[in-house]
Amino acid sequence: MNWIMLERWRMVLVTVDELKKSPEGWELRLKLMIPDEIREKAIDTLADKFRDYSFFAGPRGVDVLVSFRITEPWEDETVHEVVETIVAELSLFIDKMEGYGGL
């Protein structure tokens, strides 16, 4: 599945790095391009808000790992719609964070 989603919110760029099917559902890796000087604060703040996601300092920003499942027949969101929702939630939260460039 090859596709890229980019969201720019002030000083932060959110990209979909990888989306793959796993035995448990789906695994998503996002990249948040966050300036070095605010990276640690951003990781702490994001981890407090999004407790089901994992955040790690990467070489060019913050890596975000998310696992999710679409298991119920009445769940009508596609995988891409779930990914778009996750990206939008992160982007909107980052935009509202205080400080430098939205953080």
Rosetta blueprint (number, residue, H / E / L):
1 M L
2 N L
3 W L
4 I L
5 M L
6 L E
7 E E
8 R E
9 W E
10 R L
11 M L
12 V E
13 L E
14 V E
15 T E
16 V E
17 D E
18 E E
19 L E
20 K E
21 K E
22 S E
23 P L
24 E L
25 G E
26 W E
27 E E
28 L E
29 R E
30 L E
31 K E
32 L E
33 M E
34 I L
35 P L
36 D H
37 E H
38 I H
39 R H
40 E H
41 K H
42 A H
43 I H
44 D H
45 T H
46 L H
47 A H
48 D H
49 K H
50 F L
51 R L
52 D L
53 Y L
54 S E
55 F E
56 F E
57 A E
58 G E
59 P L
60 R L
61 G E
62 V E
63 D E
64 V E
65 L E
66 V E
67 S E
68 F E
69 R L
70 I L
71 T L
72 E L
73 P L
74 W L
75 E L
76 D L
77 E L
78 T L
79 V H
80 H H
81 E H
82 V H
83 V H
84 E H
85 T H
86 I H
87 V H
88 A H
89 E H
90 L H
91 S H
92 L H
93 F H
94 I H
95 D H
96 K H
97 M L
98 E L
99 G L
100 Y H
101 G H
102 G H
103 L L
